[in-house]
Amino acid sequence: MHAPALLRQPSRTLVITAAAVPLALAVLADDVRVRRQLQAAAATRHRTRIRPRMATAR
């Protein structure tokens, strides 16, 4: 009686793993994309920052 339950367990684990791996990869890819966007925005902000003029003695 216990044999069918034992045979079903690995297939259930396989299904859960098969569903979880693509989700984890998507989360990782999204994290990398967001980090690159933030780095690009920071680099653009750094290059285009308006620097205040220094007071000149007259």
C-alpha positions in Angstrom: 0.0 0.0 0.0 2.9 2.3 0.7 4.6 1.7 -2.7 2.4 4.1 -4.8 2.9 6.9 -2.3 6.7 6.3 -2.5 6.6 6.3 -6.3 4.6 9.6 -6.4 6.9 11.5 -4.0 9.9 12.0 -6.4 7.6 13.0 -9.3 6.0 15.7 -7.0 9.4 16.9 -6.0 10.5 17.0 -9.6 7.4 19.1 -10.6 8.1 21.6 -7.7 11.7 21.8 -8.7 10.9 22.2 -12.4 8.5 25.1 -11.5 10.9 26.7 -9.0 14.1 26.8 -11.1 12.7 29.0 -14.0 11.2 31.3 -11.4 14.5 31.7 -9.5 16.3 32.4 -12.8 13.7 35.0 -13.7 14.2 36.7 -10.4 17.9 36.7 -10.8 17.7 38.1 -14.3 15.4 40.8 -13.2 17.8 41.7 -10.3 20.7 42.0 -12.8 18.6 44.1 -15.1 17.6 46.5 -12.4 21.2 46.8 -11.1 22.4 47.6 -14.6 19.7 50.3 -15.0 20.6 51.8 -11.6 24.3 51.8 -12.5 23.5 53.4 -15.9 21.4 56.1 -14.3 24.0 56.8 -11.7 26.7 57.1 -14.4 24.5 59.4 -16.5 23.7 61.5 -13.4 27.4 61.8 -12.6 28.4 62.9 -16.2 25.6 65.4 -16.6 25.6 67.0 -13.1 25.7 70.7 -13.2 28.6 71.9 -11.3 28.2 75.2 -9.4 30.5 78.0 -10.5 33.2 78.9 -8.2 33.1 82.4 -6.9 35.8 84.5 -8.5 37.6 87.3 -6.9 37.1 90.6 -8.7 
